Amino acid sequence: MAYNLLRATGALTNAFHTKATTATLRAHLIHVPARLARSARRLTLHLPQRWPWHDAWTHLFASLHTPPKAARRH
C-alpha cells in the first residue's frame, strides 16, 4: 500500500517524480527539511526557500487540498 501511495504521489507532482524510484520519492518529497510552527491554534509549515523540490512539493500539497470539482449533471 505504501508503494502505491508513493507512486500516486510521484504522479501528482511532475514528470520527473512520476518515473522516480521509491528511494528518490522518499528523499525528495517525504523527508522534508521543514519547520513546523504553531500560532493561534494554526499550524504553519515553513519550507526552505532554496529547496530544489519546493515547487513539486507545493504543487502536490495544492492538488491534494483543493476541493473536488463538482460533478456535471446532464
mmCIF file of the N, C-alpha and C atoms, coordinates in Angstrom:
data_MODEL
# 
_entry.id   MODEL 
# 
loop_
_atom_site.group_PDB 
_atom_site.id 
_atom_site.type_symbol 
_atom_site.label_atom_id 
_atom_site.label_alt_id 
_atom_site.label_comp_id 
_atom_site.label_asym_id 
_atom_site.label_entity_id 
_atom_site.label_seq_id 
_atom_site.pdbx_PDB_ins_code 
_atom_site.Cartn_x 
_atom_site.Cartn_y 
_atom_site.Cartn_z 
_atom_site.occupancy 
_atom_site.B_iso_or_equiv 
_atom_site.pdbx_formal_charge 
_atom_site.auth_seq_id 
_atom_site.auth_comp_id 
_atom_site.auth_asym_id 
_atom_site.auth_atom_id 
_atom_site.pdbx_PDB_model_num 
ATOM 1   N N  . MET A 1 1  ? 0.815   -1.176 0.000   1.00 0.00 ? 1  MET A N  1 
ATOM 2   C CA . MET A 1 1  ? 0.000   0.000  0.000   1.00 0.00 ? 1  MET A CA 1 
ATOM 3   C C  . MET A 1 1  ? 0.873   1.260  0.000   1.00 0.00 ? 1  MET A C  1 
ATOM 4   N N  . ALA A 1 2  ? 1.956   1.233  0.760   1.00 0.00 ? 2  ALA A N  1 
ATOM 5   C CA . ALA A 1 2  ? 2.855   2.390  0.786   1.00 0.00 ? 2  ALA A CA 1 
ATOM 6   C C  . ALA A 1 2  ? 3.461   2.632  -0.593  1.00 0.00 ? 2  ALA A C  1 
ATOM 7   N N  . TYR A 1 3  ? 3.791   1.568  -1.295  1.00 0.00 ? 3  TYR A N  1 
ATOM 8   C CA . TYR A 1 3  ? 4.348   1.702  -2.646  1.00 0.00 ? 3  TYR A CA 1 
ATOM 9   C C  . TYR A 1 3  ? 3.348   2.399  -3.564  1.00 0.00 ? 3  TYR A C  1 
ATOM 10  N N  . ASN A 1 4  ? 2.095   1.979  -3.509  1.00 0.00 ? 4  ASN A N  1 
ATOM 11  C CA . ASN A 1 4  ? 1.075   2.582  -4.365  1.00 0.00 ? 4  ASN A CA 1 
ATOM 12  C C  . ASN A 1 4  ? 0.840   4.045  -4.017  1.00 0.00 ? 4  ASN A C  1 
ATOM 13  N N  . LEU A 1 5  ? 0.896   4.381  -2.736  1.00 0.00 ? 5  LEU A N  1 
ATOM 14  C CA . LEU A 1 5  ? 0.742   5.779  -2.341  1.00 0.00 ? 5  LEU A CA 1 
ATOM 15  C C  . LEU A 1 5  ? 1.914   6.630  -2.833  1.00 0.00 ? 5  LEU A C  1 
ATOM 16  N N  . LEU A 1 6  ? 3.115   6.077  -2.780  1.00 0.00 ? 6  LEU A N  1 
ATOM 17  C CA . LEU A 1 6  ? 4.272   6.815  -3.306  1.00 0.00 ? 6  LEU A CA 1 
ATOM 18  C C  . LEU A 1 6  ? 4.186   6.980  -4.815  1.00 0.00 ? 6  LEU A C  1 
ATOM 19  N N  . ARG A 1 7  ? 3.708   5.985  -5.520  1.00 0.00 ? 7  ARG A N  1 
ATOM 20  C CA . ARG A 1 7  ? 3.547   6.090  -6.974  1.00 0.00 ? 7  ARG A CA 1 
ATOM 21  C C  . ARG A 1 7  ? 2.522   7.173  -7.307  1.00 0.00 ? 7  ARG A C  1 
ATOM 22  N N  . ALA A 1 8  ? 1.418   7.222  -6.553  1.00 0.00 ? 8  ALA A N  1 
ATOM 23  C CA . ALA A 1 8  ? 0.411   8.258  -6.782  1.00 0.00 ? 8  ALA A CA 1 
ATOM 24  C C  . ALA A 1 8  ? 0.981   9.637  -6.468  1.00 0.00 ? 8  ALA A C  1 
ATOM 25  N N  . THR A 1 9  ? 1.778   9.725  -5.419  1.00 0.00 ? 9  THR A N  1 
ATOM 26  C CA . THR A 1 9  ? 2.426   10.983 -5.054  1.00 0.00 ? 9  THR A CA 1 
ATOM 27  C C  . THR A 1 9  ? 3.326   11.467 -6.181  1.00 0.00 ? 9  THR A C  1 
ATOM 28  N N  . GLY A 1 10 ? 4.122   10.564 -6.723  1.00 0.00 ? 10 GLY A N  1 
ATOM 29  C CA . GLY A 1 10 ? 5.001   10.921 -7.826  1.00 0.00 ? 10 GLY A CA 1 
ATOM 30  C C  . GLY A 1 10 ? 4.232   11.368 -9.053  1.00 0.00 ? 10 GLY A C  1 
ATOM 31  N N  . ALA A 1 11 ? 3.112   10.714 -9.324  1.00 0.00 ? 11 ALA A N  1 
ATOM 32  C CA . ALA A 1 11 ? 2.306   11.068 -10.494 1.00 0.00 ? 11 ALA A CA 1 
ATOM 33  C C  . ALA A 1 11 ? 1.654   12.439 -10.337 1.00 0.00 ? 11 ALA A C  1 
ATOM 34  N N  . LEU A 1 12 ? 1.369   12.841 -9.118  1.00 0.00 ? 12 LEU A N  1 
ATOM 35  C CA . LEU A 1 12 ? 0.723   14.131 -8.897  1.00 0.00 ? 12 LEU A CA 1 
ATOM 36  C C  . LEU A 1 12 ? 1.694   15.307 -8.930  1.00 0.00 ? 12 LEU A C  1 
ATOM 37  N N  . THR A 1 13 ? 2.981   15.060 -8.779  1.00 0.00 ? 13 THR A N  1 
ATOM 38  C CA . THR A 1 13 ? 3.927   16.177 -8.704  1.00 0.00 ? 13 THR A CA 1 
ATOM 39  C C  . THR A 1 13 ? 4.377   16.651 -10.081 1.00 0.00 ? 13 THR A C  1 
ATOM 40  N N  . ASN A 1 14 ? 5.214   15.879 -10.756 1.00 0.00 ? 14 ASN A N  1 
ATOM 41  C CA . ASN A 1 14 ? 5.711   16.279 -12.075 1.00 0.00 ? 14 ASN A CA 1 
ATOM 42  C C  . ASN A 1 14 ? 6.231   15.052 -12.824 1.00 0.00 ? 14 ASN A C  1 
ATOM 43  N N  . ALA A 1 15 ? 6.698   15.244 -14.049 1.00 0.00 ? 15 ALA A N  1 
ATOM 44  C CA . ALA A 1 15 ? 7.133   14.129 -14.891 1.00 0.00 ? 15 ALA A CA 1 
ATOM 45  C C  . ALA A 1 15 ? 8.368   13.429 -14.323 1.00 0.00 ? 15 ALA A C  1 
ATOM 46  N N  . PHE A 1 16 ? 9.277   14.182 -13.710 1.00 0.00 ? 16 PHE A N  1 
ATOM 47  C CA . PHE A 1 16 ? 10.470  13.563 -13.139 1.00 0.00 ? 16 PHE A CA 1 
ATOM 48  C C  . PHE A 1 16 ? 10.100  12.604 -12.016 1.00 0.00 ? 16 PHE A C  1 
ATOM 49  N N  . HIS A 1 17 ? 9.234   13.038 -11.109 1.00 0.00 ? 17 HIS A N  1 
ATOM 50  C CA . HIS A 1 17 ? 8.876   12.199 -9.980  1.00 0.00 ? 17 HIS A CA 1 
ATOM 51  C C  . HIS A 1 17 ? 7.916   11.073 -10.358 1.00 0.00 ? 17 HIS A C  1 
ATOM 52  N N  . THR A 1 18 ? 7.266   11.171 -11.511 1.00 0.00 ? 18 THR A N  1 
ATOM 53  C CA . THR A 1 18 ? 6.410   10.080 -11.971 1.00 0.00 ? 18 THR A CA 1 
ATOM 54  C C  . THR A 1 18 ? 7.242   8.831  -12.243 1.00 0.00 ? 18 THR A C  1 
ATOM 55  N N  . LYS A 1 19 ? 8.451   9.016  -12.778 1.00 0.00 ? 19 LYS A N  1 
ATOM 56  C CA . LYS A 1 19 ? 9.309   7.886  -13.128 1.00 0.00 ? 19 LYS A CA 1 
ATOM 57  C C  . LYS A 1 19 ? 10.389  7.606  -12.075 1.00 0.00 ? 19 LYS A C  1 
ATOM 58  N N  . ALA A 1 20 ? 10.379  8.341  -10.979 1.00 0.00 ? 20 ALA A N  1 
ATOM 59  C CA . ALA A 1 20 ? 11.421  8.204  -9.962  1.00 0.00 ? 20 ALA A CA 1 
ATOM 60  C C  . ALA A 1 20 ? 11.242  6.924  -9.151  1.00 0.00 ? 20 ALA A C  1 
ATOM 61  N N  . THR A 1 21 ? 12.342  6.469  -8.565  1.00 0.00 ? 21 THR A N  1 
ATOM 62  C CA . THR A 1 21 ? 12.290  5.282  -7.709  1.00 0.00 ? 21 THR A CA 1 
ATOM 63  C C  . THR A 1 21 ? 11.686  5.649  -6.354  1.00 0.00 ? 21 THR A C  1 
ATOM 64  N N  . THR A 1 22 ? 11.354  4.619  -5.594  1.00 0.00 ? 22 THR A N  1 
ATOM 65  C CA . THR A 1 22 ? 10.777  4.831  -4.272  1.00 0.00 ? 22 THR A CA 1 
ATOM 66  C C  . THR A 1 22 ? 11.746  5.589  -3.367  1.00 0.00 ? 22 THR A C  1 
ATOM 67  N N  . ALA A 1 23 ? 13.018  5.250  -3.424  1.00 0.00 ? 23 ALA A N  1 
ATOM 68  C CA . ALA A 1 23 ? 14.017  5.936  -2.597  1.00 0.00 ? 23 ALA A CA 1 
ATOM 69  C C  . ALA A 1 23 ? 14.124  7.414  -2.971  1.00 0.00 ? 23 ALA A C  1 
ATOM 70  N N  . THR A 1 24 ? 14.039  7.734  -4.249  1.00 0.00 ? 24 THR A N  1 
ATOM 71  C CA . THR A 1 24 ? 14.098  9.127  -4.682  1.00 0.00 ? 24 THR A CA 1 
ATOM 72  C C  . THR A 1 24 ? 12.883  9.901  -4.193  1.00 0.00 ? 24 THR A C  1 
ATOM 73  N N  . LEU A 1 25 ? 11.709  9.289  -4.278  1.00 0.00 ? 25 LEU A N  1 
ATOM 74  C CA . LEU A 1 25 ? 10.498  9.946  -3.795  1.00 0.00 ? 25 LEU A CA 1 
ATOM 75  C C  . LEU A 1 25 ? 10.575  10.220 -2.292  1.00 0.00 ? 25 LEU A C  1 
ATOM 76  N N  . ARG A 1 26 ? 11.087  9.255  -1.559  1.00 0.00 ? 26 ARG A N  1 
ATOM 77  C CA . ARG A 1 26 ? 11.247  9.466  -0.112  1.00 0.00 ? 26 ARG A CA 1 
ATOM 78  C C  . ARG A 1 26 ? 12.223  10.592 0.162   1.00 0.00 ? 26 ARG A C  1 
ATOM 79  N N  . ALA A 1 27 ? 13.340  10.613 -0.558  1.00 0.00 ? 27 ALA A N  1 
ATOM 80  C CA . ALA A 1 27 ? 14.369  11.631 -0.325  1.00 0.00 ? 27 ALA A CA 1 
ATOM 81  C C  . ALA A 1 27 ? 13.898  13.030 -0.732  1.00 0.00 ? 27 ALA A C  1 
ATOM 82  N N  . HIS A 1 28 ? 13.116  13.130 -1.801  1.00 0.00 ? 28 HIS A N  1 
ATOM 83  C CA . HIS A 1 28 ? 12.711  14.436 -2.315  1.00 0.00 ? 28 HIS A CA 1 
ATOM 84  C C  . HIS A 1 28 ? 11.430  14.966 -1.695  1.00 0.00 ? 28 HIS A C  1 
ATOM 85  N N  . LEU A 1 29 ? 10.452  14.101 -1.440  1.00 0.00 ? 29 LEU A N  1 
ATOM 86  C CA . LEU A 1 29 ? 9.123   14.580 -1.058  1.00 0.00 ? 29 LEU A CA 1 
ATOM 87  C C  . LEU A 1 29 ? 8.664   14.186 0.339   1.00 0.00 ? 29 LEU A C  1 
ATOM 88  N N  . ILE A 1 30 ? 9.195   13.107 0.884   1.00 0.00 ? 30 ILE A N  1 
ATOM 89  C CA . ILE A 1 30 ? 8.740   12.641 2.190   1.00 0.00 ? 30 ILE A CA 1 
ATOM 90  C C  . ILE A 1 30 ? 9.634   13.194 3.304   1.00 0.00 ? 30 ILE A C  1 
ATOM 91  N N  . HIS A 1 31 ? 10.928  13.114 3.131   1.00 0.00 ? 31 HIS A N  1 
ATOM 92  C CA . HIS A 1 31 ? 11.872  13.643 4.122   1.00 0.00 ? 31 HIS A CA 1 
ATOM 93  C C  . HIS A 1 31 ? 12.052  15.137 3.866   1.00 0.00 ? 31 HIS A C  1 
ATOM 94  N N  . VAL A 1 32 ? 11.094  15.917 4.319   1.00 0.00 ? 32 VAL A N  1 
ATOM 95  C CA . VAL A 1 32 ? 11.052  17.347 4.035   1.00 0.00 ? 32 VAL A CA 1 
ATOM 96  C C  . VAL A 1 32 ? 11.828  18.110 5.111   1.00 0.00 ? 32 VAL A C  1 
ATOM 97  N N  . PRO A 1 33 ? 12.822  18.915 4.714   1.00 0.00 ? 33 PRO A N  1 
ATOM 98  C CA . PRO A 1 33 ? 13.562  19.713 5.693   1.00 0.00 ? 33 PRO A CA 1 
ATOM 99  C C  . PRO A 1 33 ? 12.799  20.990 6.027   1.00 0.00 ? 33 PRO A C  1 
ATOM 100 N N  . ALA A 1 34 ? 11.720  20.840 6.787   1.00 0.00 ? 34 ALA A N  1 
ATOM 101 C CA . ALA A 1 34 ? 10.849  21.977 7.074   1.00 0.00 ? 34 ALA A CA 1 
ATOM 102 C C  . ALA A 1 34 ? 10.789  22.240 8.572   1.00 0.00 ? 34 ALA A C  1 
ATOM 103 N N  . ARG A 1 35 ? 10.210  23.370 8.905   1.00 0.00 ? 35 ARG A N  1 
ATOM 104 C CA . ARG A 1 35 ? 9.996   23.752 10.297  1.00 0.00 ? 35 ARG A CA 1 
ATOM 105 C C  . ARG A 1 35 ? 8.510   23.940 10.492  1.00 0.00 ? 35 ARG A C  1 
ATOM 106 N N  . LEU A 1 36 ? 7.980   23.324 11.531  1.00 0.00 ? 36 LEU A N  1 
ATOM 107 C CA . LEU A 1 36 ? 6.563   23.428 11.850  1.00 0.00 ? 36 LEU A CA 1 
ATOM 108 C C  . LEU A 1 36 ? 6.380   24.428 12.980  1.00 0.00 ? 36 LEU A C  1 
ATOM 109 N N  . ALA A 1 37 ? 5.539   25.431 12.757  1.00 0.00 ? 37 ALA A N  1 
ATOM 110 C CA . ALA A 1 37 ? 5.298   26.465 13.762  1.00 0.00 ? 37 ALA A CA 1 
ATOM 111 C C  . ALA A 1 37 ? 3.816   26.497 14.114  1.00 0.00 ? 37 ALA A C  1 
ATOM 112 N N  . ARG A 1 38 ? 3.536   26.793 15.368  1.00 0.00 ? 38 ARG A N  1 
ATOM 113 C CA . ARG A 1 38 ? 2.155   26.881 15.825  1.00 0.00 ? 38 ARG A CA 1 
ATOM 114 C C  . ARG A 1 38 ? 1.918   28.285 16.355  1.00 0.00 ? 38 ARG A C  1 
ATOM 115 N N  . SER A 1 39 ? 0.839   28.900 15.888  1.00 0.00 ? 39 SER A N  1 
ATOM 116 C CA . SER A 1 39 ? 0.472   30.230 16.353  1.00 0.00 ? 39 SER A CA 1 
ATOM 117 C C  . SER A 1 39 ? -1.043  30.365 16.249  1.00 0.00 ? 39 SER A C  1 
ATOM 118 N N  . ALA A 1 40 ? -1.657  30.753 17.343  1.00 0.00 ? 40 ALA A N  1 
ATOM 119 C CA . ALA A 1 40 ? -3.110  30.978 17.385  1.00 0.00 ? 40 ALA A CA 1 
ATOM 120 C C  . ALA A 1 40 ? -3.880  29.760 16.884  1.00 0.00 ? 40 ALA A C  1 
ATOM 121 N N  . ARG A 1 41 ? -3.495  28.603 17.370  1.00 0.00 ? 41 ARG A N  1 
ATOM 122 C CA . ARG A 1 41 ? -4.156  27.329 17.029  1.00 0.00 ? 41 ARG A CA 1 
ATOM 123 C C  . ARG A 1 41 ? -4.064  26.957 15.557  1.00 0.00 ? 41 ARG A C  1 
ATOM 124 N N  . ARG A 1 42 ? -3.106  27.513 14.844  1.00 0.00 ? 42 ARG A N  1 
ATOM 125 C CA . ARG A 1 42 ? -2.892  27.172 13.443  1.00 0.00 ? 42 ARG A CA 1 
ATOM 126 C C  . ARG A 1 42 ? -1.482  26.643 13.284  1.00 0.00 ? 42 ARG A C  1 
ATOM 127 N N  . LEU A 1 43 ? -1.344  25.630 12.457  1.00 0.00 ? 43 LEU A N  1 
ATOM 128 C CA . LEU A 1 43 ? -0.026  25.084 12.147  1.00 0.00 ? 43 LEU A CA 1 
ATOM 129 C C  . LEU A 1 43 ? 0.451   25.661 10.821  1.00 0.00 ? 43 LEU A C  1 
ATOM 130 N N  . THR A 1 44 ? 1.707   26.059 10.790  1.00 0.00 ? 44 THR A N  1 
ATOM 131 C CA . THR A 1 44 ? 2.312   26.596 9.580   1.00 0.00 ? 44 THR A CA 1 
ATOM 132 C C  . THR A 1 44 ? 3.570   25.797 9.278   1.00 0.00 ? 44 THR A C  1 
ATOM 133 N N  . LEU A 1 45 ? 3.681   25.320 8.052   1.00 0.00 ? 45 LEU A N  1 
ATOM 134 C CA . LEU A 1 45 ? 4.854   24.572 7.616   1.00 0.00 ? 45 LEU A CA 1 
ATOM 135 C C  . LEU A 1 45 ? 5.757   25.517 6.834   1.00 0.00 ? 45 LEU A C  1 
ATOM 136 N N  . HIS A 1 46 ? 6.967   25.732 7.327   1.00 0.00 ? 46 HIS A N  1 
ATOM 137 C CA . HIS A 1 46 ? 7.936   26.607 6.673   1.00 0.00 ? 46 HIS A CA 1 
ATOM 138 C C  . HIS A 1 46 ? 8.928   25.745 5.901   1.00 0.00 ? 46 HIS A C  1 
ATOM 139 N N  . LEU A 1 47 ? 8.844   25.791 4.582   1.00 0.00 ? 47 LEU A N  1 
ATOM 140 C CA . LEU A 1 47 ? 9.784   25.068 3.726   1.00 0.00 ? 47 LEU A CA 1 
ATOM 141 C C  . LEU A 1 47 ? 11.004  25.949 3.459   1.00 0.00 ? 47 LEU A C  1 
ATOM 142 N N  . PRO A 1 48 ? 12.170  25.350 3.223   1.00 0.00 ? 48 PRO A N  1 
ATOM 143 C CA . PRO A 1 48 ? 13.355  26.151 2.893   1.00 0.00 ? 48 PRO A CA 1 
ATOM 144 C C  . PRO A 1 48 ? 13.144  26.925 1.588   1.00 0.00 ? 48 PRO A C  1 
ATOM 145 N N  . GLN A 1 49 ? 13.681  28.121 1.509   1.00 0.00 ? 49 GLN A N  1 
ATOM 146 C CA . GLN A 1 49 ? 13.469  28.968 0.332   1.00 0.00 ? 49 GLN A CA 1 
ATOM 147 C C  . GLN A 1 49 ? 14.141  28.416 -0.919  1.00 0.00 ? 49 GLN A C  1 
ATOM 148 N N  . ARG A 1 50 ? 15.340  27.910 -0.798  1.00 0.00 ? 50 ARG A N  1 
ATOM 149 C CA . ARG A 1 50 ? 16.064  27.425 -1.975  1.00 0.00 ? 50 ARG A CA 1 
ATOM 150 C C  . ARG A 1 50 ? 16.093  25.898 -2.045  1.00 0.00 ? 50 ARG A C  1 
ATOM 151 N N  . TRP A 1 51 ? 15.055  25.268 -1.543  1.00 0.00 ? 51 TRP A N  1 
ATOM 152 C CA . TRP A 1 51 ? 14.956  23.815 -1.593  1.00 0.00 ? 51 TRP A CA 1 
ATOM 153 C C  . TRP A 1 51 ? 14.631  23.405 -3.029  1.00 0.00 ? 51 TRP A C  1 
ATOM 154 N N  . PRO A 1 52 ? 15.369  22.481 -3.650  1.00 0.00 ? 52 PRO A N  1 
ATOM 155 C CA . PRO A 1 52 ? 15.190  22.168 -5.073  1.00 0.00 ? 52 PRO A CA 1 
ATOM 156 C C  . PRO A 1 52 ? 13.814  21.606 -5.428  1.00 0.00 ? 52 PRO A C  1 
ATOM 157 N N  . TRP A 1 53 ? 13.129  21.005 -4.487  1.00 0.00 ? 53 TRP A N  1 
ATOM 158 C CA . TRP A 1 53 ? 11.846  20.369 -4.799  1.00 0.00 ? 53 TRP A CA 1 
ATOM 159 C C  . TRP A 1 53 ? 10.687  21.130 -4.196  1.00 0.00 ? 53 TRP A C  1 
ATOM 160 N N  . HIS A 1 54 ? 10.886  22.420 -3.935  1.00 0.00 ? 54 HIS A N  1 
ATOM 161 C CA . HIS A 1 54 ? 9.850   23.264 -3.351  1.00 0.00 ? 54 HIS A CA 1 
ATOM 162 C C  . HIS A 1 54 ? 8.610   23.312 -4.250  1.00 0.00 ? 54 HIS A C  1 
ATOM 163 N N  . ASP A 1 55 ? 8.811   23.528 -5.540  1.00 0.00 ? 55 ASP A N  1 
ATOM 164 C CA . ASP A 1 55 ? 7.676   23.635 -6.465  1.00 0.00 ? 55 ASP A CA 1 
ATOM 165 C C  . ASP A 1 55 ? 6.910   22.321 -6.564  1.00 0.00 ? 55 ASP A C  1 
ATOM 166 N N  . ALA A 1 56 ? 7.619   21.198 -6.631  1.00 0.00 ? 56 ALA A N  1 
ATOM 167 C CA . ALA A 1 56 ? 6.950   19.900 -6.712  1.00 0.00 ? 56 ALA A CA 1 
ATOM 168 C C  . ALA A 1 56 ? 6.142   19.625 -5.451  1.00 0.00 ? 56 ALA A C  1 
ATOM 169 N N  . TRP A 1 57 ? 6.692   19.965 -4.298  1.00 0.00 ? 57 TRP A N  1 
ATOM 170 C CA . TRP A 1 57 ? 6.003   19.702 -3.037  1.00 0.00 ? 57 TRP A CA 1 
ATOM 171 C C  . TRP A 1 57 ? 4.777   20.594 -2.880  1.00 0.00 ? 57 TRP A C  1 
ATOM 172 N N  . THR A 1 58 ? 4.899   21.868 -3.219  1.00 0.00 ? 58 THR A N  1 
ATOM 173 C CA . THR A 1 58 ? 3.757   22.763 -3.097  1.00 0.00 ? 58 THR A CA 1 
ATOM 174 C C  . THR A 1 58 ? 2.671   22.421 -4.114  1.00 0.00 ? 58 THR A C  1 
ATOM 175 N N  . HIS A 1 59 ? 3.061   21.966 -5.303  1.00 0.00 ? 59 HIS A N  1 
ATOM 176 C CA . HIS A 1 59 ? 2.065   21.510 -6.289  1.00 0.00 ? 59 HIS A CA 1 
ATOM 177 C C  . HIS A 1 59 ? 1.327   20.279 -5.764  1.00 0.00 ? 59 HIS A C  1 
ATOM 178 N N  . LEU A 1 60 ? 2.041   19.352 -5.173  1.00 0.00 ? 60 LEU A N  1 
ATOM 179 C CA . LEU A 1 60 ? 1.422   18.166 -4.592  1.00 0.00 ? 60 LEU A CA 1 
ATOM 180 C C  . LEU A 1 60 ? 0.469   18.557 -3.467  1.00 0.00 ? 60 LEU A C  1 
ATOM 181 N N  . PHE A 1 61 ? 0.899   19.445 -2.588  1.00 0.00 ? 61 PHE A N  1 
ATOM 182 C CA . PHE A 1 61 ? 0.063   19.890 -1.474  1.00 0.00 ? 61 PHE A CA 1 
ATOM 183 C C  . PHE A 1 61 ? -1.205  20.576 -1.983  1.00 0.00 ? 61 PHE A C  1 
ATOM 184 N N  . ALA A 1 62 ? -1.055  21.440 -2.980  1.00 0.00 ? 62 ALA A N  1 
ATOM 185 C CA . ALA A 1 62 ? -2.212  22.158 -3.517  1.00 0.00 ? 62 ALA A CA 1 
ATOM 186 C C  . ALA A 1 62 ? -3.186  21.209 -4.203  1.00 0.00 ? 62 ALA A C  1 
ATOM 187 N N  . SER A 1 63 ? -2.672  20.224 -4.920  1.00 0.00 ? 63 SER A N  1 
ATOM 188 C CA . SER A 1 63 ? -3.572  19.304 -5.616  1.00 0.00 ? 63 SER A CA 1 
ATOM 189 C C  . SER A 1 63 ? -4.301  18.377 -4.646  1.00 0.00 ? 63 SER A C  1 
ATOM 190 N N  . LEU A 1 64 ? -3.720  18.111 -3.491  1.00 0.00 ? 64 LEU A N  1 
ATOM 191 C CA . LEU A 1 64 ? -4.381  17.250 -2.516  1.00 0.00 ? 64 LEU A CA 1 
ATOM 192 C C  . LEU A 1 64 ? -5.363  18.012 -1.633  1.00 0.00 ? 64 LEU A C  1 
ATOM 193 N N  . HIS A 1 65 ? -5.189  19.314 -1.476  1.00 0.00 ? 65 HIS A N  1 
ATOM 194 C CA . HIS A 1 65 ? -6.033  20.069 -0.566  1.00 0.00 ? 65 HIS A CA 1 
ATOM 195 C C  . HIS A 1 65 ? -7.057  20.958 -1.254  1.00 0.00 ? 65 HIS A C  1 
ATOM 196 N N  . THR A 1 66 ? -7.198  20.873 -2.549  1.00 0.00 ? 66 THR A N  1 
ATOM 197 C CA . THR A 1 66 ? -8.248  21.633 -3.219  1.00 0.00 ? 66 THR A CA 1 
ATOM 198 C C  . THR A 1 66 ? -9.534  20.826 -3.167  1.00 0.00 ? 66 THR A C  1 
ATOM 199 N N  . PRO A 1 67 ? -10.647 21.493 -3.083  1.00 0.00 ? 67 PRO A N  1 
ATOM 200 C CA . PRO A 1 67 ? -11.902 20.739 -3.072  1.00 0.00 ? 67 PRO A CA 1 
ATOM 201 C C  . PRO A 1 67 ? -12.138 20.062 -4.414  1.00 0.00 ? 67 PRO A C  1 
ATOM 202 N N  . PRO A 1 68 ? -12.795 18.923 -4.412  1.00 0.00 ? 68 PRO A N  1 
ATOM 203 C CA . PRO A 1 68 ? -13.039 18.228 -5.685  1.00 0.00 ? 68 PRO A CA 1 
ATOM 204 C C  . PRO A 1 68 ? -13.987 19.031 -6.569  1.00 0.00 ? 68 PRO A C  1 
ATOM 205 N N  . LYS A 1 69 ? -13.842 18.847 -7.866  1.00 0.00 ? 69 LYS A N  1 
ATOM 206 C CA . LYS A 1 69 ? -14.721 19.546 -8.811  1.00 0.00 ? 69 LYS A CA 1 
ATOM 207 C C  . LYS A 1 69 ? -16.124 18.948 -8.718  1.00 0.00 ? 69 LYS A C  1 
ATOM 208 N N  . ALA A 1 70 ? -17.102 19.784 -8.863  1.00 0.00 ? 70 ALA A N  1 
ATOM 209 C CA . ALA A 1 70 ? -18.480 19.324 -8.797  1.00 0.00 ? 70 ALA A CA 1 
ATOM 210 C C  . ALA A 1 70 ? -18.811 18.485 -10.028 1.00 0.00 ? 70 ALA A C  1 
ATOM 211 N N  . ALA A 1 71 ? -19.594 17.456 -9.816  1.00 0.00 ? 71 ALA A N  1 
ATOM 212 C CA . ALA A 1 71 ? -19.999 16.594 -10.921 1.00 0.00 ? 71 ALA A CA 1 
ATOM 213 C C  . ALA A 1 71 ? -21.002 17.342 -11.799 1.00 0.00 ? 71 ALA A C  1 
ATOM 214 N N  . ARG A 1 72 ? -20.873 17.159 -13.087 1.00 0.00 ? 72 ARG A N  1 
ATOM 215 C CA . ARG A 1 72 ? -21.784 17.818 -14.022 1.00 0.00 ? 72 ARG A CA 1 
ATOM 216 C C  . ARG A 1 72 ? -23.047 16.992 -14.153 1.00 0.00 ? 72 ARG A C  1 
ATOM 217 N N  . ARG A 1 73 ? -24.163 17.645 -14.125 1.00 0.00 ? 73 ARG A N  1 
ATOM 218 C CA . ARG A 1 73 ? -25.437 16.964 -14.299 1.00 0.00 ? 73 ARG A CA 1 
ATOM 219 C C  . ARG A 1 73 ? -25.872 17.140 -15.735 1.00 0.00 ? 73 ARG A C  1 
ATOM 220 N N  . HIS A 1 74 ? -26.342 16.108 -16.318 1.00 0.00 ? 74 HIS A N  1 
ATOM 221 C CA . HIS A 1 74 ? -26.790 16.174 -17.724 1.00 0.00 ? 74 HIS A CA 1 
ATOM 222 C C  . HIS A 1 74 ? -28.263 16.425 -17.800 1.00 0.00 ? 74 HIS A C  1 
# 
